[in-house]
Amino acid sequence: MCFSVALTKKAKQYRNRLLKKLSQTNAFESNYFISAFTYPKHPVVASENPEEIELFNWGLIPGLTKSKSDALKLRQYNLNAKSETVFEKPSFKKAIQNKRCLVPVSGFYEWRSYCGKKYPYFISLKEEEIFMLGGIYDTWVDKETGEIFNTFSILTTEANPMMSVIHNTKLRMPVIFSPEKELEWLNNSLTQEEIIKNFVPFSEERMKAHTISKLISSRKENPNKPEAIVPFLYPELEDKTLF
């Protein structure tokens, strides 16, 4: 799955990388640890407005949701969308057709189980400082207040060999796009078959990963600091620590 990410480049660098306009520029600061469980605002590039980078909340709320209480319940289950069933799930089946988005990150976090303990890893790409995860989004309007909620979910697929070693309990990873495939994902004329072709594990040869300290799970310290992504060695993992 994918429940925590980092985005450590500032606003101007986003613009240079994506060649898009920036909305709410002051919100595009470095974040070393972003947890989906806080339903944060995060930059996305949406298919309905591909010329801008916008801020949507993580945790998709379907547009037909009836009440605020239902919306708050649904979003906690819609942080990720499993690509194998995205065309079937009521929360996702409309969004996957014409509300697809790109979610920029500089890396993501995952936990590995080993000998009864869990060890955190930071995963990124070798040649891309910022890369795109595949997402879907929707807009929900609270009929009582008129408040508009733009929300998204990150798509996941089966793990590649490297991620199978790291995320060895769920064997999942986010859908990742190489730069040459990003714009195609935002093309709303794609057929279901063409969309499904994107649900493949990203090549492990283009990825890198290392163990990090357990700062990201600390209840005493703020994990949103550069130390969160710094390599940290665990002797018990021996040569299995780095990829």
Short mmCIF file of the C-alpha atoms (twelve columns), coordinates in Angstrom:
data_MODEL
# 
_entry.id   MODEL 
# 
loop_
_atom_site.group_PDB 
_atom_site.id 
_atom_site.type_symbol 
_atom_site.label_atom_id 
_atom_site.label_alt_id 
_atom_site.label_comp_id 
_atom_site.label_asym_id 
_atom_site.label_seq_id 
_atom_site.Cartn_x 
_atom_site.Cartn_y 
_atom_site.Cartn_z 
_atom_site.pdbx_PDB_model_num 
ATOM 1   C CA . MET A 1   0.000   0.000   0.000   1 
ATOM 2   C CA . CYS A 2   1.081   3.638   0.081   1 
ATOM 3   C CA . PHE A 3   0.203   5.676   3.152   1 
ATOM 4   C CA . SER A 4   3.186   7.990   3.581   1 
ATOM 5   C CA . VAL A 5   5.327   9.989   1.174   1 
ATOM 6   C CA . ALA A 6   7.891   12.772  0.992   1 
ATOM 7   C CA . LEU A 7   7.963   15.799  -1.286  1 
ATOM 8   C CA . THR A 8   11.140  17.722  -0.608  1 
ATOM 9   C CA . LYS A 9   11.419  20.150  -3.526  1 
ATOM 10  C CA . LYS A 10  10.121  23.703  -3.351  1 
ATOM 11  C CA . ALA A 11  7.534   25.439  -5.505  1 
ATOM 12  C CA . LYS A 12  9.816   26.747  -8.236  1 
ATOM 13  C CA . GLN A 13  11.303  23.303  -8.722  1 
ATOM 14  C CA . TYR A 14  7.840   21.772  -9.070  1 
ATOM 15  C CA . ARG A 15  7.090   24.248  -11.817 1 
ATOM 16  C CA . ASN A 16  10.346  23.556  -13.624 1 
ATOM 17  C CA . ARG A 17  9.802   19.802  -13.404 1 
ATOM 18  C CA . LEU A 18  6.160   19.778  -14.415 1 
ATOM 19  C CA . LEU A 19  5.973   22.892  -16.594 1 
ATOM 20  C CA . LYS A 20  2.635   23.700  -14.985 1 
ATOM 21  C CA . LYS A 21  1.124   26.752  -13.360 1 
ATOM 22  C CA . LEU A 22  1.134   26.783  -9.583  1 
ATOM 23  C CA . SER A 23  -1.892  27.490  -7.441  1 
ATOM 24  C CA . GLN A 24  -1.354  28.361  -3.764  1 
ATOM 25  C CA . THR A 25  2.396   28.609  -4.226  1 
ATOM 26  C CA . ASN A 26  3.120   29.210  -0.552  1 
ATOM 27  C CA . ALA A 27  1.790   25.741  0.267   1 
ATOM 28  C CA . PHE A 28  4.426   23.975  -1.831  1 
ATOM 29  C CA . GLU A 29  7.167   23.697  0.751   1 
ATOM 30  C CA . SER A 30  9.393   20.759  1.578   1 
ATOM 31  C CA . ASN A 31  7.695   17.968  3.499   1 
ATOM 32  C CA . TYR A 32  9.863   15.062  4.535   1 
ATOM 33  C CA . PHE A 33  7.040   12.976  5.962   1 
ATOM 34  C CA . ILE A 34  3.415   13.200  4.855   1 
ATOM 35  C CA . SER A 35  0.959   10.745  6.393   1 
ATOM 36  C CA . ALA A 36  -2.261  9.898   4.576   1 
ATOM 37  C CA . PHE A 37  -3.965  9.353   7.926   1 
ATOM 38  C CA . THR A 38  -3.982  13.103  8.574   1 
ATOM 39  C CA . TYR A 39  -5.839  13.632  5.254   1 
ATOM 40  C CA . PRO A 40  -3.371  16.361  4.220   1 
ATOM 41  C CA . LYS A 41  -3.578  18.698  1.267   1 
ATOM 42  C CA . HIS A 42  -1.112  17.514  -1.367  1 
ATOM 43  C CA . PRO A 43  -0.202  18.710  -4.884  1 
ATOM 44  C CA . VAL A 44  -1.888  16.907  -7.770  1 
ATOM 45  C CA . VAL A 45  -2.243  17.415  -11.512 1 
ATOM 46  C CA . ALA A 46  -5.829  16.560  -12.427 1 
ATOM 47  C CA . SER A 47  -7.053  15.446  -15.845 1 
ATOM 48  C CA . GLU A 48  -9.788  18.111  -15.836 1 
ATOM 49  C CA . ASN A 49  -7.251  20.882  -15.280 1 
ATOM 50  C CA . PRO A 50  -3.893  19.558  -16.518 1 
ATOM 51  C CA . GLU A 51  -2.238  22.975  -16.827 1 
ATOM 52  C CA . GLU A 52  -2.170  23.629  -13.097 1 
ATOM 53  C CA . ILE A 53  -0.867  21.987  -9.966  1 
ATOM 54  C CA . GLU A 54  -3.617  22.039  -7.368  1 
ATOM 55  C CA . LEU A 55  -3.951  21.038  -3.731  1 
ATOM 56  C CA . PHE A 56  -6.364  18.183  -3.003  1 
ATOM 57  C CA . ASN A 57  -6.919  16.335  0.261   1 
ATOM 58  C CA . TRP A 58  -5.651  12.769  0.483   1 
ATOM 59  C CA . GLY A 59  -8.581  10.394  1.064   1 
ATOM 60  C CA . LEU A 60  -11.107 10.226  -1.766  1 
ATOM 61  C CA . ILE A 61  -14.707 11.217  -1.063  1 
ATOM 62  C CA . PRO A 62  -17.038 10.081  -3.883  1 
ATOM 63  C CA . GLY A 63  -19.077 12.834  -5.473  1 
ATOM 64  C CA . LEU A 64  -22.396 11.137  -4.669  1 
ATOM 65  C CA . THR A 65  -21.714 10.854  -0.940  1 
ATOM 66  C CA . LYS A 66  -24.871 11.903  0.918   1 
ATOM 67  C CA . SER A 67  -23.671 13.482  4.169   1 
ATOM 68  C CA . LYS A 68  -20.642 14.915  5.955   1 
ATOM 69  C CA . SER A 69  -20.611 12.007  8.382   1 
ATOM 70  C CA . ASP A 70  -20.583 9.544   5.471   1 
ATOM 71  C CA . ALA A 71  -17.793 11.538  3.806   1 
ATOM 72  C CA . LEU A 72  -15.597 11.399  6.892   1 
ATOM 73  C CA . LYS A 73  -16.114 7.656   7.174   1 
ATOM 74  C CA . LEU A 74  -15.438 6.913   3.513   1 
ATOM 75  C CA . ARG A 75  -12.211 8.863   3.165   1 
ATOM 76  C CA . GLN A 76  -10.385 6.687   5.702   1 
ATOM 77  C CA . TYR A 77  -11.003 3.634   3.494   1 
ATOM 78  C CA . ASN A 78  -10.137 5.455   0.263   1 
ATOM 79  C CA . LEU A 79  -6.546  6.518   0.873   1 
ATOM 80  C CA . ASN A 80  -5.468  3.880   -1.661  1 
ATOM 81  C CA . ALA A 81  -7.328  2.282   -4.545  1 
ATOM 82  C CA . LYS A 82  -6.408  -1.251  -5.568  1 
ATOM 83  C CA . SER A 83  -5.887  -1.188  -9.332  1 
ATOM 84  C CA . GLU A 84  -7.197  -4.735  -9.812  1 
ATOM 85  C CA . THR A 85  -10.651 -3.754  -8.527  1 
ATOM 86  C CA . VAL A 86  -10.797 -0.013  -9.250  1 
ATOM 87  C CA . PHE A 87  -13.344 -0.469  -12.044 1 
ATOM 88  C CA . GLU A 88  -15.642 -2.394  -9.706  1 
ATOM 89  C CA . LYS A 89  -15.608 -0.481  -6.412  1 
ATOM 90  C CA . PRO A 90  -18.498 2.005   -6.079  1 
ATOM 91  C CA . SER A 91  -16.174 4.694   -4.674  1 
ATOM 92  C CA . PHE A 92  -13.765 4.475   -7.592  1 
ATOM 93  C CA . LYS A 93  -15.417 3.169   -10.762 1 
ATOM 94  C CA . LYS A 94  -16.510 6.586   -12.043 1 
ATOM 95  C CA . ALA A 95  -13.343 8.418   -11.078 1 
ATOM 96  C CA . ILE A 96  -11.065 5.954   -12.866 1 
ATOM 97  C CA . GLN A 97  -12.858 6.650   -16.142 1 
ATOM 98  C CA . ASN A 98  -12.275 10.404  -16.381 1 
ATOM 99  C CA . LYS A 99  -10.896 11.774  -13.113 1 
ATOM 100 C CA . ARG A 100 -7.341  10.548  -13.069 1 
ATOM 101 C CA . CYS A 101 -4.466  12.506  -11.596 1 
ATOM 102 C CA . LEU A 102 -0.719  12.559  -11.082 1 
ATOM 103 C CA . VAL A 103 0.593   12.791  -7.522  1 
ATOM 104 C CA . PRO A 104 4.159   14.199  -7.356  1 
ATOM 105 C CA . VAL A 105 6.485   12.796  -4.699  1 
ATOM 106 C CA . SER A 106 10.207  12.581  -4.111  1 
ATOM 107 C CA . GLY A 107 9.822   9.225   -2.383  1 
ATOM 108 C CA . PHE A 108 7.571   7.052   -0.269  1 
ATOM 109 C CA . TYR A 109 7.867   4.996   2.889   1 
ATOM 110 C CA . GLU A 110 7.209   1.344   3.547   1 
ATOM 111 C CA . TRP A 111 7.794   -1.162  6.345   1 
ATOM 112 C CA . ARG A 112 9.491   -4.542  6.121   1 
ATOM 113 C CA . SER A 113 8.787   -7.403  8.508   1 
ATOM 114 C CA . TYR A 114 11.873  -9.364  9.543   1 
ATOM 115 C CA . CYS A 115 12.202  -11.834 12.415  1 
ATOM 116 C CA . GLY A 116 9.143   -10.486 14.188  1 
ATOM 117 C CA . LYS A 117 10.106  -6.813  13.903  1 
ATOM 118 C CA . LYS A 118 9.319   -4.050  11.418  1 
ATOM 119 C CA . TYR A 119 11.915  -1.853  9.720   1 
ATOM 120 C CA . PRO A 120 11.140  1.359   7.789   1 
ATOM 121 C CA . TYR A 121 12.465  2.058   4.302   1 
ATOM 122 C CA . PHE A 122 12.544  5.138   2.113   1 
ATOM 123 C CA . ILE A 123 12.021  4.348   -1.569  1 
ATOM 124 C CA . SER A 124 12.720  6.677   -4.497  1 
ATOM 125 C CA . LEU A 125 13.884  6.652   -8.124  1 
ATOM 126 C CA . LYS A 126 17.494  6.677   -9.268  1 
ATOM 127 C CA . GLU A 127 17.160  9.310   -11.985 1 
ATOM 128 C CA . GLU A 128 14.128  11.383  -10.963 1 
ATOM 129 C CA . GLU A 129 14.186  13.757  -7.981  1 
ATOM 130 C CA . ILE A 130 10.425  14.143  -8.365  1 
ATOM 131 C CA . PHE A 131 8.277   11.395  -9.852  1 
ATOM 132 C CA . MET A 132 4.584   10.761  -10.347 1 
ATOM 133 C CA . LEU A 133 2.274   8.293   -8.670  1 
ATOM 134 C CA . GLY A 134 -0.967  7.369   -10.370 1 
ATOM 135 C CA . GLY A 135 -4.095  8.617   -8.667  1 
ATOM 136 C CA . ILE A 136 -7.813  9.191   -9.052  1 
ATOM 137 C CA . TYR A 137 -9.831  12.055  -7.614  1 
ATOM 138 C CA . ASP A 138 -13.351 13.317  -7.106  1 
ATOM 139 C CA . THR A 139 -15.184 16.440  -5.967  1 
ATOM 140 C CA . TRP A 140 -17.793 16.361  -3.229  1 
ATOM 141 C CA . VAL A 141 -19.987 19.301  -2.196  1 
ATOM 142 C CA . ASP A 142 -21.424 19.462  1.303   1 
ATOM 143 C CA . LYS A 143 -25.058 20.366  0.584   1 
ATOM 144 C CA . GLU A 144 -25.534 21.818  4.047   1 
ATOM 145 C CA . THR A 145 -22.619 24.270  3.927   1 
ATOM 146 C CA . GLY A 146 -21.723 24.496  0.236   1 
ATOM 147 C CA . GLU A 147 -18.125 23.580  1.076   1 
ATOM 148 C CA . ILE A 148 -16.236 21.929  -1.784  1 
ATOM 149 C CA . PHE A 149 -13.913 19.003  -1.131  1 
ATOM 150 C CA . ASN A 150 -11.421 17.954  -3.813  1 
ATOM 151 C CA . THR A 151 -9.920  14.639  -2.765  1 
ATOM 152 C CA . PHE A 152 -7.736  11.887  -4.213  1 
ATOM 153 C CA . SER A 153 -6.602  8.314   -3.754  1 
ATOM 154 C CA . ILE A 154 -3.308  6.681   -4.791  1 
ATOM 155 C CA . LEU A 155 -3.515  3.591   -6.979  1 
ATOM 156 C CA . THR A 156 -1.587  0.498   -5.981  1 
ATOM 157 C CA . THR A 157 -0.464  -2.578  -7.885  1 
ATOM 158 C CA . GLU A 158 1.435   -5.773  -7.158  1 
ATOM 159 C CA . ALA A 159 4.988   -5.358  -5.889  1 
ATOM 160 C CA . ASN A 160 8.057   -5.721  -8.092  1 
ATOM 161 C CA . PRO A 161 10.865  -8.000  -6.774  1 
ATOM 162 C CA . MET A 162 12.519  -5.229  -4.757  1 
ATOM 163 C CA . MET A 163 9.275   -4.080  -3.184  1 
ATOM 164 C CA . SER A 164 8.345   -7.705  -2.446  1 
ATOM 165 C CA . VAL A 165 11.389  -7.855  -0.164  1 
ATOM 166 C CA . ILE A 166 10.516  -4.567  1.540   1 
ATOM 167 C CA . HIS A 167 6.716   -4.665  1.716   1 
ATOM 168 C CA . ASN A 168 6.769   -8.382  2.365   1 
ATOM 169 C CA . THR A 169 3.433   -8.638  4.166   1 
ATOM 170 C CA . LYS A 170 1.122   -7.018  1.607   1 
ATOM 171 C CA . LEU A 171 3.299   -7.332  -1.533  1 
ATOM 172 C CA . ARG A 172 1.989   -4.034  -2.906  1 
ATOM 173 C CA . MET A 173 3.450   -0.798  -4.273  1 
ATOM 174 C CA . PRO A 174 2.048   2.438   -5.731  1 
ATOM 175 C CA . VAL A 175 1.508   2.810   -9.463  1 
ATOM 176 C CA . ILE A 176 4.492   4.858   -10.692 1 
ATOM 177 C CA . PHE A 177 4.816   6.682   -14.015 1 
ATOM 178 C CA . SER A 178 7.963   7.427   -15.947 1 
ATOM 179 C CA . PRO A 179 8.022   10.979  -17.415 1 
ATOM 180 C CA . GLU A 180 7.158   9.819   -20.927 1 
ATOM 181 C CA . LYS A 181 3.899   8.230   -19.740 1 
ATOM 182 C CA . GLU A 182 2.609   10.977  -17.456 1 
ATOM 183 C CA . LEU A 183 0.545   12.950  -19.956 1 
ATOM 184 C CA . GLU A 184 -1.043  9.822   -21.358 1 
ATOM 185 C CA . TRP A 185 -2.485  9.035   -17.923 1 
ATOM 186 C CA . LEU A 186 -4.333  12.376  -17.971 1 
ATOM 187 C CA . ASN A 187 -5.886  11.682  -21.386 1 
ATOM 188 C CA . ASN A 188 -9.609  11.200  -20.775 1 
ATOM 189 C CA . SER A 189 -10.127 9.465   -24.118 1 
ATOM 190 C CA . LEU A 190 -8.344  6.320   -22.909 1 
ATOM 191 C CA . THR A 191 -10.348 3.105   -23.003 1 
ATOM 192 C CA . GLN A 192 -10.589 0.784   -20.022 1 
ATOM 193 C CA . GLU A 193 -8.077  -1.552  -21.651 1 
ATOM 194 C CA . GLU A 194 -5.623  1.302   -22.186 1 
ATOM 195 C CA . ILE A 195 -5.994  2.418   -18.578 1 
ATOM 196 C CA . ILE A 196 -5.402  -1.088  -17.249 1 
ATOM 197 C CA . LYS A 197 -2.115  -1.324  -19.169 1 
ATOM 198 C CA . ASN A 198 -0.695  1.241   -16.741 1 
ATOM 199 C CA . PHE A 199 -1.297  -0.994  -13.714 1 
ATOM 200 C CA . VAL A 200 2.068   -2.725  -13.833 1 
ATOM 201 C CA . PRO A 201 4.899   -2.736  -11.270 1 
ATOM 202 C CA . PHE A 202 7.534   -0.098  -11.984 1 
ATOM 203 C CA . SER A 203 10.948  -1.482  -12.897 1 
ATOM 204 C CA . GLU A 204 13.074  -2.170  -9.824  1 
ATOM 205 C CA . GLU A 205 16.163  -1.348  -11.895 1 
ATOM 206 C CA . ARG A 206 15.075  2.302   -11.881 1 
ATOM 207 C CA . MET A 207 14.381  2.406   -8.133  1 
ATOM 208 C CA . LYS A 208 16.479  2.640   -5.002  1 
ATOM 209 C CA . ALA A 209 15.732  2.117   -1.323  1 
ATOM 210 C CA . HIS A 210 17.404  2.245   2.054   1 
ATOM 211 C CA . THR A 211 16.496  1.655   5.668   1 
ATOM 212 C CA . ILE A 212 15.851  4.705   7.820   1 
ATOM 213 C CA . SER A 213 15.514  5.324   11.534  1 
ATOM 214 C CA . LYS A 214 12.183  4.820   13.239  1 
ATOM 215 C CA . LEU A 215 11.683  8.564   13.567  1 
ATOM 216 C CA . ILE A 216 8.645   8.344   11.278  1 
ATOM 217 C CA . SER A 217 6.803   6.303   13.916  1 
ATOM 218 C CA . SER A 218 7.857   8.426   16.891  1 
ATOM 219 C CA . ARG A 219 5.133   9.784   19.135  1 
ATOM 220 C CA . LYS A 220 7.520   12.236  20.779  1 
ATOM 221 C CA . GLU A 221 9.255   13.825  17.794  1 
ATOM 222 C CA . ASN A 222 7.971   15.511  14.660  1 
ATOM 223 C CA . PRO A 223 8.995   13.228  11.751  1 
ATOM 224 C CA . ASN A 224 8.742   16.049  9.215   1 
ATOM 225 C CA . LYS A 225 12.469  16.800  9.165   1 
ATOM 226 C CA . PRO A 226 15.410  15.920  6.875   1 
ATOM 227 C CA . GLU A 227 16.549  13.186  9.263   1 
ATOM 228 C CA . ALA A 228 13.481  11.163  8.300   1 
ATOM 229 C CA . ILE A 229 15.011  10.100  4.979   1 
ATOM 230 C CA . VAL A 230 18.648  9.707   6.074   1 
ATOM 231 C CA . PRO A 231 20.000  6.120   5.755   1 
ATOM 232 C CA . PHE A 232 20.119  4.205   9.023   1 
ATOM 233 C CA . LEU A 233 21.656  0.757   9.271   1 
ATOM 234 C CA . TYR A 234 20.261  -2.174  11.244  1 
ATOM 235 C CA . PRO A 235 22.999  -4.778  11.834  1 
ATOM 236 C CA . GLU A 236 20.477  -7.618  12.062  1 
ATOM 237 C CA . LEU A 237 19.489  -7.037  8.446   1 
ATOM 238 C CA . GLU A 238 23.108  -7.537  7.362   1 
ATOM 239 C CA . ASP A 239 23.545  -7.045  3.601   1 
ATOM 240 C CA . LYS A 240 19.779  -7.076  3.062   1 
ATOM 241 C CA . THR A 241 19.468  -3.463  4.203   1 
ATOM 242 C CA . LEU A 242 20.320  -1.538  1.031   1 
ATOM 243 C CA . PHE A 243 19.235  -1.967  -2.573  1 
# 
